[in-house]
Amino acid sequence: MPKYKVIAHRSVHKFISDLKDEKLKNTIKDAITNLENYPLSLREMDVQKIKGLEKTFRIRIRGAG
């Protein structure tokens, strides 16, 4: 069972559902799911805190496509 719950803005859900590239869509979904294993996932992924916003991070996904 994951320790953390990942909450994404509704625009993220819309962006993912509108993607035509299934490989990219799955890569993004897997990366978001992996964030449930925080803080271990931060060591493996390119995640940074967004300045000026509390409890808000960005993730960069590479190698997709």
Summary of the structure (lengths in Angstrom):
residues: 65
radius of gyration: 12.2
end to end distance: 30.0
largest distance: 33.5
contacts: 122
relative contact order: 0.19
helix: 46%
strand: 12%
